[in-house]
Amino acid sequence: MSNQLPQPPANADSLPYWNAAREERLIIRKCNACGQVHFMPRYLCPHCWSDQLEWVDAQGTGEVHSFTVIRRASDPAFASQVPYVVALIELDEGVRMMSNIVGSDALNVEIGDRVSVTFEDRGEGARLPQFQRTSKGN
């Protein structure tokens, strides 16, 4: 993908996530009260509502839970990227996150395929976690 694409917006809850992505690290939230991990970045645990959260490094590996192929861009900035794959990735830590599948074989993606994180440069140091296929699912 191109550096002409928009940079991800950060807010107070997600700024550490985006700063870690700049370092090519994928991090998720862990609740110190109930022990659950979660994604998306937020101030309170969605499992027990505690604010006793910490950021932990994710392995950056998982599998494709679901996906769709985008064939018509909803925004002119993405017109040169179609077709592209948007997938729901189940990380090995058990949380799910939306991302793109990238790489020369992205359009061959199947549910259950193993994936690993890679980071797309969006300019000015901003990086966006994306995933690439590492092996075919069962």
Beta strands, then each sheet from edge to edge (+ up, - down):
strand 1: 27-31
strand 2: 37-38
strand 3: 53-57
strand 4: 61-70
strand 5: 84-91
strand 6: 96-102
strand 7: 114-121
strand 8: 127-135
sheet 1: 2+ 1- 3+
sheet 2: 4+ 5- 6+ 8+ 7- 4+
end
